[in-house]
């Protein structure tokens, strides 16, 4: 799965984490001075968000992009020299471009969040019947929003187009890796399904799940400072009273609570999904053999195999029932948690409608990023199941001991590998 697309995966990802850590440290320690040295007219601490497309041509934004690109090509150059790999342009430069595009996409949300403040403040003034706001003022806000949102549509389409190609290249790499070993794996039960269906589903899930994960990380990087800055408007929260950076702290605690709760509730589901593929495969295999031989697929055998299918499905239904109970209860509570925090501040009259909307939006962005596992858990379960099957397939290719679940099925006579 990873060896086919990335050079020496274990060493590659370890070196990537170290290099990213070095880049982050370098950015915060010498990034500002280095930016000045190369000619960027930076403002230490920034002058606040620029509302509009001008945000993307500020010296701070352009210097960050250049710093990121230089760091990427240094890392790429090292791996191109140290361990050349057929797919390293896509796996290294392609991955880096996806992260950069995701960061730019999140920055659009930051700009729109900044736009919410003055827009809703003027809405509040207009509703109060003051002469400070005219219709042209509000039309001006909407025109500015359009100059941000409509170009963003083209950007998103181009981003999704590139992402689809990137993911298919990964599937292409896995397909080539397995097909080259077809003579070794053709005897393995379900070999054709592993190469065709599982690589296809792995790629499809990674396209959605991988992009969502990167977006969550980029959203945290972009919105945590915004939420921290907005926390100055919230002096006290219910029960806990005054705490440092209350909006940030509550978003983290609330998200970790939901993630932990659903992880515990759904901990058995990946194994059940994996077993489900196995019992289905055993039933399907017997039916296929029955097409070729009258001695196979006898009614008692098929009846027993289908009982295994039914038993596993019924177990899945039970586990998904209480998992969904906790999940939907959490989602409903999530709709009001930010309002609960803000009620003392709202009734004290210390924030405007614009600031309230900025807080709600930023809180939602940060909380949803921390809740990545909450929103994606069912998809992650499917991905884990596919990963288990492909790992078992690769173990069979490399003549290594099979995972415990596969050995369990072999001992039970349910599958052959």
Buried (B, 14 or more C-beta within 10 A) or exposed (E): BBBBBBBBBEEBEEBBEEBEEEBEEEBEEEBBEBBBEEEBEBEEEEEEBBBBBEBBEBBBBBBBBEBBEEBBBEBBEEBBEEEEBEBBEBBBBBBBBBBBBBBBBBBBBBBBBBBBBBBBBBBBBBEEEEEEBEEEBBEEBEEBBEEBEEEBEEEEEEBEEBBEEBBBBBBBBBBEBBEEBEEBBEEBBBBEBBBEBBBBBBBBBBBBBBBBBBBBBBBBEBBBBBBBBBBEBBEBBEEEEEEEBBBBBBBBEBBEBBBEBBEEBBEBBBBBBBBBBBBBBBBBBBEEEBEEEEEBBEEEBBEBBBEBBEEBBEBBEEBBEEBBEBBEEBEEEBEEBBEEBBEBBBEEEEBBBBBBBBBBBBBBBBBBBBBBBBBBBBEBBBBBBBBBBBBBBBBBBEEEEBBEBBEBBBEEEBBEB
